[in-house]
Amino acid sequence: METAASPPSLKQTLTPDSSPKPAKKSFVASLRSPSFKEDTYFISHLKNSERKALKELKDKLMASHGADSMWGIPLLGNADDRADVVLLKFLRARDFRVQDALNMLVKCLNWRKEFGADAVLEEDLGLKELEGSVAYMHGFDRCGHPVCYNAYGVFKDKVMYEKVFGDEEKLKKFLRWRVQILERGIKLLNFKPGGVNSIIQITDLKDMPKRELRATSNHILSLFQDNYPEMVARKIFINVPWYFSLLYSVISPFLTQRTKSKFVISKEGNAAETLYKFIRPEYVPVQYGGLSRPSDSLSGPPKPASEFIVKGGEKVNIQIEGIEAGATITWDIVVGGWDLEYSAEFVPNAEESYTIAVEKPRRVAAAEEAVHNSFAARDAGKMVLSVDNTASRSRKIAAYRYVVRKSP
């Protein structure tokens, strides 16, 4: 039998701490506050000129191209608001310049037919080793957007690089596979006014071989921007190295101002703090300071986590009370960028009993993933999870969750 314990009390023991010094401004910091505001796609929210542009685009599309569909949606369907969502994406991408939007739309329709985009989801492209590491859909953000992760650090290995990008045919296969991943994400969208109509893209720049992947990156950017307009609600870069300003200057000419307004930039070591702003910790992969493991999907939706802050110079004790004799408690806990001391102990209710050191105090390295552990209680009592940040002045975000299974 599985139950939640009584609501945990969060007991914090504070020690004095001086105010941290203000951080110096940098290129990375200057891009952290995106100005992008996502469309609702309600016709009633459009300006008169925008509604007029939508009608004009429909008329021009019918006259020049006839009835067609995209992502299974008839573009000229009667009273089909899904079609309006698709057409508005192309209009928005071209600032409601009707002829430019029409040209973009027709080119996209032609590309999808030539590329076979509608059939790519069913193909086995022989790149299974890249699934779950290089590009993959994983969970949702706090607003319900599907999240796509990208990490190209594996290609610093020359053997892997040659295996995937060694010749023109291999590159074409990789690009096709990358489109396949994006199409999976699009399958999760509503295409409804007020619904979830775009995804979140997260790109991990750690160890990315910038010189070798420059041409491939530009190709992917161009392909996605030309054929998947307004499909990304936010583009989050994590583990951004010092040379990102140089890389950004290379790719910037390929991006529209609207695309650049969606960017969120996070320097190395700040992945968890950045991602938690947009994604709940139970959906953030463990390698980025979250609680989500690949095996979690086998047991249904993830169990919600509680979030808390560990201030510099502070020790936080999480007390999980009401654990009955014979029950087993299982917990996950993580602190973004750990580099602090963690311990766990069980405190029996009986006065004559001794406290049990379940996990002795140890220093947790910055790169360590979430702790996952269980304890079978012989006596009734409480579990105390402690994170000690008294040796640091850095504020850290953290999360935990637990479940108690009573004995039959």
TORKOL-4160 file (C-alpha; in steps of 0.2 Angstrom, whole numbers, padded with zeros to 4 digits, m for minus):
408
<pt num="1" X="0000" Y="0000" Z="0000"/>
<pt num="2" X="0007" Y="0017" Z="m0005"/>
<pt num="3" X="0003" Y="0033" Z="0004"/>
<pt num="4" X="0010" Y="0050" Z="0006"/>
<pt num="5" X="0016" Y="0054" Z="0023"/>
<pt num="6" X="0010" Y="0069" Z="0033"/>
<pt num="7" X="0014" Y="0086" Z="0025"/>
<pt num="8" X="0033" Y="0088" Z="0028"/>
<pt num="9" X="0039" Y="0102" Z="0038"/>
<pt num="10" X="0054" Y="0112" Z="0031"/>
<pt num="11" X="0065" Y="0117" Z="0045"/>
<pt num="12" X="0079" Y="0130" Z="0041"/>
<pt num="13" X="0093" Y="0134" Z="0052"/>
<pt num="14" X="0101" Y="0150" Z="0047"/>
<pt num="15" X="0118" Y="0157" Z="0050"/>
<pt num="16" X="0123" Y="0175" Z="0046"/>
<pt num="17" X="0128" Y="0179" Z="0028"/>
<pt num="18" X="0135" Y="0195" Z="0020"/>
<pt num="19" X="0127" Y="0201" Z="0004"/>
<pt num="20" X="0135" Y="0193" Z="m0011"/>
<pt num="21" X="0144" Y="0205" Z="m0023"/>
<pt num="22" X="0135" Y="0210" Z="m0038"/>
<pt num="23" X="0140" Y="0200" Z="m0054"/>
<pt num="24" X="0149" Y="0209" Z="m0068"/>
<pt num="25" X="0138" Y="0212" Z="m0083"/>
<pt num="26" X="0143" Y="0201" Z="m0098"/>
<pt num="27" X="0137" Y="0196" Z="m0115"/>
<pt num="28" X="0129" Y="0180" Z="m0107"/>
<pt num="29" X="0120" Y="0190" Z="m0094"/>
<pt num="30" X="0113" Y="0203" Z="m0107"/>
<pt num="31" X="0103" Y="0189" Z="m0116"/>
<pt num="32" X="0095" Y="0182" Z="m0101"/>
<pt num="33" X="0078" Y="0191" Z="m0101"/>
<pt num="34" X="0069" Y="0187" Z="m0118"/>
<pt num="35" X="0056" Y="0200" Z="m0124"/>
<pt num="36" X="0046" Y="0187" Z="m0134"/>
<pt num="37" X="0028" Y="0185" Z="m0130"/>
<pt num="38" X="0019" Y="0170" Z="m0137"/>
<pt num="39" X="0004" Y="0172" Z="m0148"/>
<pt num="40" X="m0013" Y="0166" Z="m0142"/>
<pt num="41" X="m0020" Y="0163" Z="m0160"/>
<pt num="42" X="m0037" Y="0170" Z="m0155"/>
<pt num="43" X="m0044" Y="0179" Z="m0170"/>
<pt num="44" X="m0052" Y="0191" Z="m0158"/>
<pt num="45" X="m0035" Y="0196" Z="m0152"/>
<pt num="46" X="m0028" Y="0201" Z="m0169"/>
<pt num="47" X="m0028" Y="0219" Z="m0175"/>
<pt num="48" X="m0039" Y="0223" Z="m0190"/>
<pt num="49" X="m0024" Y="0223" Z="m0202"/>
<pt num="50" X="m0019" Y="0206" Z="m0196"/>
<pt num="51" X="m0036" Y="0199" Z="m0198"/>
<pt num="52" X="m0036" Y="0206" Z="m0216"/>
<pt num="53" X="m0019" Y="0199" Z="m0219"/>
<pt num="54" X="m0026" Y="0181" Z="m0214"/>
<pt num="55" X="m0040" Y="0182" Z="m0226"/>
<pt num="56" X="m0029" Y="0189" Z="m0240"/>
<pt num="57" X="m0017" Y="0174" Z="m0237"/>
<pt num="58" X="m0031" Y="0162" Z="m0238"/>
<pt num="59" X="m0037" Y="0169" Z="m0254"/>
<pt num="60" X="m0020" Y="0170" Z="m0262"/>
<pt num="61" X="m0017" Y="0152" Z="m0257"/>
<pt num="62" X="m0033" Y="0146" Z="m0264"/>
<pt num="63" X="m0029" Y="0155" Z="m0281"/>
<pt num="64" X="m0011" Y="0150" Z="m0282"/>
<pt num="65" X="m0010" Y="0133" Z="m0274"/>
<pt num="66" X="m0027" Y="0126" Z="m0271"/>
<pt num="67" X="m0032" Y="0115" Z="m0256"/>
<pt num="68" X="m0017" Y="0107" Z="m0247"/>
<pt num="69" X="m0013" Y="0101" Z="m0229"/>
<pt num="70" X="0001" Y="0103" Z="m0217"/>
<pt num="71" X="0004" Y="0092" Z="m0201"/>
<pt num="72" X="m0013" Y="0083" Z="m0206"/>
<pt num="73" X="m0022" Y="0100" Z="m0205"/>
<pt num="74" X="m0032" Y="0106" Z="m0221"/>
<pt num="75" X="m0025" Y="0124" Z="m0224"/>
<pt num="76" X="m0041" Y="0130" Z="m0232"/>
<pt num="77" X="m0054" Y="0120" Z="m0221"/>
<pt num="78" X="m0070" Y="0129" Z="m0218"/>
<pt num="79" X="m0071" Y="0136" Z="m0200"/>
<pt num="80" X="m0056" Y="0126" Z="m0195"/>
<pt num="81" X="m0047" Y="0136" Z="m0182"/>
<pt num="82" X="m0032" Y="0124" Z="m0183"/>
<pt num="83" X="m0029" Y="0130" Z="m0201"/>
<pt num="84" X="m0029" Y="0148" Z="m0194"/>
<pt num="85" X="m0016" Y="0144" Z="m0181"/>
<pt num="86" X="m0004" Y="0136" Z="m0195"/>
<pt num="87" X="m0007" Y="0151" Z="m0207"/>
<pt num="88" X="m0004" Y="0164" Z="m0193"/>
<pt num="89" X="0013" Y="0156" Z="m0189"/>
<pt num="90" X="0018" Y="0160" Z="m0207"/>
<pt num="91" X="0011" Y="0177" Z="m0206"/>
<pt num="92" X="0019" Y="0181" Z="m0190"/>
<pt num="93" X="0036" Y="0175" Z="m0196"/>
<pt num="94" X="0035" Y="0187" Z="m0210"/>
<pt num="95" X="0028" Y="0202" Z="m0200"/>
<pt num="96" X="0011" Y="0200" Z="m0208"/>
<pt num="97" X="0018" Y="0203" Z="m0226"/>
<pt num="98" X="0005" Y="0193" Z="m0235"/>
<pt num="99" X="0015" Y="0189" Z="m0251"/>
<pt num="100" X="0031" Y="0185" Z="m0241"/>
<pt num="101" X="0021" Y="0173" Z="m0230"/>
<pt num="102" X="0013" Y="0165" Z="m0245"/>
<pt num="103" X="0030" Y="0163" Z="m0253"/>
<pt num="104" X="0037" Y="0155" Z="m0237"/>
<pt num="105" X="0021" Y="0144" Z="m0235"/>
<pt num="106" X="0022" Y="0137" Z="m0253"/>
<pt num="107" X="0041" Y="0134" Z="m0252"/>
<pt num="108" X="0038" Y="0124" Z="m0236"/>
<pt num="109" X="0024" Y="0114" Z="m0244"/>
<pt num="110" X="0035" Y="0110" Z="m0258"/>
<pt num="111" X="0050" Y="0106" Z="m0246"/>
<pt num="112" X="0039" Y="0094" Z="m0236"/>
<pt num="113" X="0034" Y="0084" Z="m0252"/>
<pt num="114" X="0051" Y="0083" Z="m0258"/>
<pt num="115" X="0059" Y="0079" Z="m0241"/>
<pt num="116" X="0045" Y="0067" Z="m0237"/>
<pt num="117" X="0042" Y="0075" Z="m0220"/>
<pt num="118" X="0025" Y="0067" Z="m0217"/>
<pt num="119" X="0032" Y="0050" Z="m0218"/>
<pt num="120" X="0048" Y="0053" Z="m0208"/>
<pt num="121" X="0041" Y="0048" Z="m0192"/>
<pt num="122" X="0039" Y="0030" Z="m0198"/>
<pt num="123" X="0057" Y="0028" Z="m0204"/>
<pt num="124" X="0071" Y="0019" Z="m0195"/>
<pt num="125" X="0086" Y="0030" Z="m0199"/>
<pt num="126" X="0098" Y="0019" Z="m0190"/>
<pt num="127" X="0103" Y="0032" Z="m0177"/>
<pt num="128" X="0097" Y="0024" Z="m0161"/>
<pt num="129" X="0113" Y="0027" Z="m0152"/>
<pt num="130" X="0109" Y="0046" Z="m0153"/>
<pt num="131" X="0092" Y="0044" Z="m0145"/>
<pt num="132" X="0091" Y="0051" Z="m0128"/>
<pt num="133" X="0107" Y="0060" Z="m0129"/>
<pt num="134" X="0110" Y="0071" Z="m0144"/>
<pt num="135" X="0092" Y="0076" Z="m0147"/>
<pt num="136" X="0076" Y="0070" Z="m0139"/>
<pt num="137" X="0059" Y="0075" Z="m0133"/>
<pt num="138" X="0057" Y="0074" Z="m0114"/>
<pt num="139" X="0043" Y="0080" Z="m0103"/>
<pt num="140" X="0034" Y="0097" Z="m0103"/>
<pt num="141" X="0037" Y="0115" Z="m0097"/>
<pt num="142" X="0026" Y="0123" Z="m0083"/>
<pt num="143" X="0014" Y="0129" Z="m0097"/>
<pt num="144" X="0012" Y="0112" Z="m0105"/>
<pt num="145" X="0024" Y="0115" Z="m0120"/>
<pt num="146" X="0034" Y="0099" Z="m0125"/>
<pt num="147" X="0052" Y="0101" Z="m0122"/>
<pt num="148" X="0066" Y="0095" Z="m0134"/>
<pt num="149" X="0084" Y="0093" Z="m0128"/>
<pt num="150" X="0099" Y="0095" Z="m0139"/>
<pt num="151" X="0117" Y="0091" Z="m0134"/>
<pt num="152" X="0131" Y="0089" Z="m0146"/>
<pt num="153" X="0146" Y="0086" Z="m0134"/>
<pt num="154" X="0147" Y="0068" Z="m0140"/>
<pt num="155" X="0154" Y="0074" Z="m0156"/>
<pt num="156" X="0170" Y="0080" Z="m0149"/>
<pt num="157" X="0175" Y="0061" Z="m0150"/>
<pt num="158" X="0182" Y="0060" Z="m0168"/>
<pt num="159" X="0176" Y="0042" Z="m0171"/>
<pt num="160" X="0158" Y="0047" Z="m0167"/>
<pt num="161" X="0159" Y="0063" Z="m0177"/>
<pt num="162" X="0165" Y="0053" Z="m0192"/>
<pt num="163" X="0152" Y="0040" Z="m0189"/>
<pt num="164" X="0138" Y="0053" Z="m0190"/>
<pt num="165" X="0145" Y="0067" Z="m0201"/>
<pt num="166" X="0159" Y="0058" Z="m0211"/>
<pt num="167" X="0151" Y="0061" Z="m0228"/>
<pt num="168" X="0137" Y="0069" Z="m0237"/>
<pt num="169" X="0125" Y="0054" Z="m0236"/>
<pt num="170" X="0128" Y="0053" Z="m0217"/>
<pt num="171" X="0125" Y="0071" Z="m0215"/>
<pt num="172" X="0109" Y="0070" Z="m0225"/>
<pt num="173" X="0103" Y="0055" Z="m0214"/>
<pt num="174" X="0107" Y="0065" Z="m0198"/>
<pt num="175" X="0097" Y="0080" Z="m0204"/>
<pt num="176" X="0083" Y="0069" Z="m0208"/>
<pt num="177" X="0084" Y="0061" Z="m0191"/>
<pt num="178" X="0084" Y="0079" Z="m0183"/>
<pt num="179" X="0068" Y="0083" Z="m0193"/>
<pt num="180" X="0061" Y="0067" Z="m0186"/>
<pt num="181" X="0064" Y="0072" Z="m0168"/>
<pt num="182" X="0055" Y="0089" Z="m0171"/>
<pt num="183" X="0040" Y="0081" Z="m0180"/>
<pt num="184" X="0038" Y="0070" Z="m0165"/>
<pt num="185" X="0037" Y="0086" Z="m0154"/>
<pt num="186" X="0024" Y="0094" Z="m0166"/>
<pt num="187" X="0013" Y="0079" Z="m0165"/>
<pt num="188" X="0011" Y="0084" Z="m0147"/>
<pt num="189" X="0004" Y="0101" Z="m0151"/>
<pt num="190" X="m0014" Y="0106" Z="m0151"/>
<pt num="191" X="m0015" Y="0119" Z="m0165"/>
<pt num="192" X="m0029" Y="0127" Z="m0156"/>
<pt num="193" X="m0032" Y="0145" Z="m0151"/>
<pt num="194" X="m0026" Y="0147" Z="m0133"/>
<pt num="195" X="m0019" Y="0129" Z="m0133"/>
<pt num="196" X="m0001" Y="0123" Z="m0134"/>
<pt num="197" X="0005" Y="0127" Z="m0151"/>
<pt num="198" X="0024" Y="0127" Z="m0149"/>
<pt num="199" X="0038" Y="0118" Z="m0141"/>
<pt num="200" X="0053" Y="0123" Z="m0130"/>
<pt num="201" X="0071" Y="0120" Z="m0137"/>
<pt num="202" X="0085" Y="0117" Z="m0125"/>
<pt num="203" X="0103" Y="0116" Z="m0131"/>
<pt num="204" X="0117" Y="0110" Z="m0121"/>
<pt num="205" X="0133" Y="0119" Z="m0127"/>
<pt num="206" X="0145" Y="0109" Z="m0115"/>
<pt num="207" X="0159" Y="0101" Z="m0125"/>
<pt num="208" X="0151" Y="0106" Z="m0142"/>
<pt num="209" X="0164" Y="0105" Z="m0155"/>
<pt num="210" X="0160" Y="0123" Z="m0162"/>
<pt num="211" X="0171" Y="0123" Z="m0177"/>
<pt num="212" X="0167" Y="0105" Z="m0184"/>
<pt num="213" X="0148" Y="0108" Z="m0181"/>
<pt num="214" X="0147" Y="0126" Z="m0188"/>
<pt num="215" X="0141" Y="0121" Z="m0205"/>
<pt num="216" X="0129" Y="0108" Z="m0199"/>
<pt num="217" X="0122" Y="0120" Z="m0185"/>
<pt num="218" X="0119" Y="0133" Z="m0199"/>
<pt num="219" X="0110" Y="0121" Z="m0210"/>
<pt num="220" X="0099" Y="0115" Z="m0196"/>
<pt num="221" X="0095" Y="0133" Z="m0191"/>
<pt num="222" X="0091" Y="0138" Z="m0209"/>
<pt num="223" X="0080" Y="0122" Z="m0212"/>
<pt num="224" X="0070" Y="0124" Z="m0196"/>
<pt num="225" X="0068" Y="0143" Z="m0198"/>
<pt num="226" X="0062" Y="0141" Z="m0216"/>
<pt num="227" X="0050" Y="0127" Z="m0213"/>
<pt num="228" X="0044" Y="0127" Z="m0195"/>
<pt num="229" X="0040" Y="0145" Z="m0191"/>
<pt num="230" X="0034" Y="0150" Z="m0174"/>
<pt num="231" X="0036" Y="0132" Z="m0168"/>
<pt num="232" X="0048" Y="0137" Z="m0154"/>
<pt num="233" X="0041" Y="0146" Z="m0139"/>
<pt num="234" X="0058" Y="0148" Z="m0131"/>
<pt num="235" X="0076" Y="0143" Z="m0135"/>
<pt num="236" X="0086" Y="0140" Z="m0119"/>
<pt num="237" X="0105" Y="0138" Z="m0121"/>
<pt num="238" X="0113" Y="0130" Z="m0105"/>
<pt num="239" X="0131" Y="0127" Z="m0101"/>
<pt num="240" X="0136" Y="0142" Z="m0112"/>
<pt num="241" X="0155" Y="0143" Z="m0113"/>
<pt num="242" X="0165" Y="0159" Z="m0113"/>
<pt num="243" X="0167" Y="0159" Z="m0132"/>
<pt num="244" X="0148" Y="0159" Z="m0135"/>
<pt num="245" X="0149" Y="0178" Z="m0140"/>
<pt num="246" X="0159" Y="0172" Z="m0155"/>
<pt num="247" X="0148" Y="0158" Z="m0160"/>
<pt num="248" X="0133" Y="0169" Z="m0158"/>
<pt num="249" X="0140" Y="0182" Z="m0170"/>
<pt num="250" X="0142" Y="0168" Z="m0183"/>
<pt num="251" X="0124" Y="0162" Z="m0182"/>
<pt num="252" X="0115" Y="0178" Z="m0178"/>
<pt num="253" X="0114" Y="0184" Z="m0197"/>
<pt num="254" X="0104" Y="0168" Z="m0200"/>
<pt num="255" X="0091" Y="0172" Z="m0186"/>
<pt num="256" X="0076" Y="0184" Z="m0187"/>
<pt num="257" X="0074" Y="0197" Z="m0173"/>
<pt num="258" X="0059" Y="0188" Z="m0167"/>
<pt num="259" X="0069" Y="0172" Z="m0166"/>
<pt num="260" X="0082" Y="0180" Z="m0156"/>
<pt num="261" X="0070" Y="0188" Z="m0144"/>
<pt num="262" X="0065" Y="0170" Z="m0138"/>
<pt num="263" X="0083" Y="0166" Z="m0132"/>
<pt num="264" X="0087" Y="0162" Z="m0114"/>
<pt num="265" X="0106" Y="0160" Z="m0110"/>
<pt num="266" X="0113" Y="0151" Z="m0095"/>
<pt num="267" X="0132" Y="0150" Z="m0091"/>
<pt num="268" X="0140" Y="0134" Z="m0086"/>
<pt num="269" X="0135" Y="0128" Z="m0069"/>
<pt num="270" X="0118" Y="0137" Z="m0069"/>
<pt num="271" X="0108" Y="0124" Z="m0079"/>
<pt num="272" X="0096" Y="0119" Z="m0065"/>
<pt num="273" X="0093" Y="0137" Z="m0059"/>
<pt num="274" X="0088" Y="0142" Z="m0077"/>
<pt num="275" X="0078" Y="0127" Z="m0081"/>
<pt num="276" X="0068" Y="0127" Z="m0065"/>
<pt num="277" X="0061" Y="0144" Z="m0070"/>
<pt num="278" X="0052" Y="0136" Z="m0085"/>
<pt num="279" X="0051" Y="0117" Z="m0081"/>
<pt num="280" X="0046" Y="0108" Z="m0065"/>
<pt num="281" X="0060" Y="0098" Z="m0057"/>
<pt num="282" X="0052" Y="0081" Z="m0060"/>
<pt num="283" X="0053" Y="0084" Z="m0078"/>
<pt num="284" X="0071" Y="0090" Z="m0079"/>
<pt num="285" X="0083" Y="0076" Z="m0083"/>
<pt num="286" X="0095" Y="0071" Z="m0069"/>
<pt num="287" X="0110" Y="0077" Z="m0079"/>
<pt num="288" X="0104" Y="0095" Z="m0078"/>
<pt num="289" X="0100" Y="0095" Z="m0060"/>
<pt num="290" X="0082" Y="0088" Z="m0060"/>
<pt num="291" X="0074" Y="0072" Z="m0054"/>
<pt num="292" X="0069" Y="0064" Z="m0070"/>
<pt num="293" X="0077" Y="0048" Z="m0075"/>
<pt num="294" X="0074" Y="0038" Z="m0092"/>
<pt num="295" X="0066" Y="0024" Z="m0082"/>
<pt num="296" X="0053" Y="0035" Z="m0074"/>
<pt num="297" X="0042" Y="0035" Z="m0090"/>
<pt num="298" X="0039" Y="0016" Z="m0087"/>
<pt num="299" X="0029" Y="0020" Z="m0071"/>
<pt num="300" X="0017" Y="0033" Z="m0078"/>
<pt num="301" X="0017" Y="0052" Z="m0075"/>
<pt num="302" X="0031" Y="0058" Z="m0063"/>
<pt num="303" X="0027" Y="0061" Z="m0045"/>
<pt num="304" X="0027" Y="0080" Z="m0041"/>
<pt num="305" X="0042" Y="0087" Z="m0032"/>
<pt num="306" X="0043" Y="0101" Z="m0019"/>
<pt num="307" X="0055" Y="0115" Z="m0023"/>
<pt num="308" X="0065" Y="0126" Z="m0010"/>
<pt num="309" X="0080" Y="0138" Z="m0009"/>
<pt num="310" X="0096" Y="0135" Z="0000"/>
<pt num="311" X="0104" Y="0152" Z="0004"/>
<pt num="312" X="0122" Y="0155" Z="0006"/>
<pt num="313" X="0128" Y="0151" Z="0024"/>
<pt num="314" X="0112" Y="0141" Z="0027"/>
<pt num="315" X="0108" Y="0123" Z="0032"/>
<pt num="316" X="0091" Y="0116" Z="0028"/>
<pt num="317" X="0083" Y="0101" Z="0036"/>
<pt num="318" X="0068" Y="0093" Z="0028"/>
<pt num="319" X="0059" Y="0083" Z="0041"/>
<pt num="320" X="0047" Y="0070" Z="0034"/>
<pt num="321" X="0036" Y="0065" Z="0049"/>
<pt num="322" X="0022" Y="0052" Z="0052"/>
<pt num="323" X="0032" Y="0037" Z="0046"/>
<pt num="324" X="0024" Y="0022" Z="0054"/>
<pt num="325" X="0034" Y="0006" Z="0060"/>
<pt num="326" X="0037" Y="m0006" Z="0045"/>
<pt num="327" X="0034" Y="0007" Z="0032"/>
<pt num="328" X="0047" Y="0010" Z="0018"/>
<pt num="329" X="0051" Y="0028" Z="0013"/>
<pt num="330" X="0059" Y="0032" Z="m0004"/>
<pt num="331" X="0065" Y="0049" Z="m0009"/>
<pt num="332" X="0074" Y="0059" Z="m0022"/>
<pt num="333" X="0083" Y="0075" Z="m0018"/>
<pt num="334" X="0094" Y="0087" Z="m0028"/>
<pt num="335" X="0102" Y="0104" Z="m0026"/>
<pt num="336" X="0107" Y="0113" Z="m0042"/>
<pt num="337" X="0126" Y="0114" Z="m0043"/>
<pt num="338" X="0128" Y="0104" Z="m0026"/>
<pt num="339" X="0145" Y="0108" Z="m0020"/>
<pt num="340" X="0139" Y="0106" Z="m0002"/>
<pt num="341" X="0136" Y="0093" Z="0012"/>
<pt num="342" X="0121" Y="0081" Z="0012"/>
<pt num="343" X="0116" Y="0068" Z="0024"/>
<pt num="344" X="0100" Y="0058" Z="0029"/>
<pt num="345" X="0095" Y="0051" Z="0046"/>
<pt num="346" X="0080" Y="0043" Z="0053"/>
<pt num="347" X="0074" Y="0049" Z="0070"/>
<pt num="348" X="0063" Y="0036" Z="0080"/>
<pt num="349" X="0049" Y="0043" Z="0090"/>
<pt num="350" X="0053" Y="0033" Z="0105"/>
<pt num="351" X="0064" Y="0043" Z="0117"/>
<pt num="352" X="0076" Y="0029" Z="0122"/>
<pt num="353" X="0079" Y="0025" Z="0103"/>
<pt num="354" X="0095" Y="0031" Z="0094"/>
<pt num="355" X="0095" Y="0041" Z="0078"/>
<pt num="356" X="0100" Y="0031" Z="0063"/>
<pt num="357" X="0113" Y="0038" Z="0051"/>
<pt num="358" X="0105" Y="0032" Z="0034"/>
<pt num="359" X="0117" Y="0042" Z="0024"/>
<pt num="360" X="0132" Y="0049" Z="0033"/>
<pt num="361" X="0137" Y="0068" Z="0029"/>
<pt num="362" X="0147" Y="0069" Z="0013"/>
<pt num="363" X="0152" Y="0083" Z="0001"/>
<pt num="364" X="0142" Y="0081" Z="m0015"/>
<pt num="365" X="0152" Y="0086" Z="m0030"/>
<pt num="366" X="0144" Y="0100" Z="m0042"/>
<pt num="367" X="0141" Y="0087" Z="m0056"/>
<pt num="368" X="0133" Y="0074" Z="m0046"/>
<pt num="369" X="0115" Y="0069" Z="m0050"/>
<pt num="370" X="0100" Y="0068" Z="m0039"/>
<pt num="371" X="0101" Y="0056" Z="m0024"/>
<pt num="372" X="0089" Y="0042" Z="m0025"/>
<pt num="373" X="0087" Y="0031" Z="m0009"/>
<pt num="374" X="0075" Y="0021" Z="0002"/>
<pt num="375" X="0074" Y="0016" Z="0020"/>
<pt num="376" X="0064" Y="0003" Z="0029"/>
<pt num="377" X="0058" Y="0009" Z="0046"/>
<pt num="378" X="0057" Y="m0004" Z="0060"/>
<pt num="379" X="0050" Y="0009" Z="0072"/>
<pt num="380" X="0039" Y="0024" Z="0070"/>
<pt num="381" X="0048" Y="0041" Z="0067"/>
<pt num="382" X="0054" Y="0054" Z="0055"/>
<pt num="383" X="0066" Y="0055" Z="0041"/>
<pt num="384" X="0077" Y="0071" Z="0041"/>
<pt num="385" X="0086" Y="0076" Z="0025"/>
<pt num="386" X="0099" Y="0089" Z="0027"/>
<pt num="387" X="0109" Y="0100" Z="0015"/>
<pt num="388" X="0122" Y="0111" Z="0023"/>
<pt num="389" X="0127" Y="0126" Z="0013"/>
<pt num="390" X="0136" Y="0135" Z="0027"/>
<pt num="391" X="0153" Y="0135" Z="0019"/>
<pt num="392" X="0146" Y="0144" Z="0004"/>
<pt num="393" X="0139" Y="0161" Z="0000"/>
<pt num="394" X="0130" Y="0155" Z="m0016"/>
<pt num="395" X="0111" Y="0153" Z="m0016"/>
<pt num="396" X="0106" Y="0137" Z="m0024"/>
<pt num="397" X="0089" Y="0130" Z="m0030"/>
<pt num="398" X="0084" Y="0113" Z="m0024"/>
<pt num="399" X="0070" Y="0100" Z="m0025"/>
<pt num="400" X="0064" Y="0084" Z="m0017"/>
<pt num="401" X="0050" Y="0071" Z="m0017"/>
<pt num="402" X="0046" Y="0056" Z="m0007"/>
<pt num="403" X="0033" Y="0042" Z="m0006"/>
<pt num="404" X="0030" Y="0031" Z="0009"/>
<pt num="405" X="0024" Y="0013" Z="0007"/>
<pt num="406" X="0016" Y="0005" Z="0022"/>
<pt num="407" X="0019" Y="m0013" Z="0026"/>
<pt num="408" X="0004" Y="m0025" Z="0020"/>
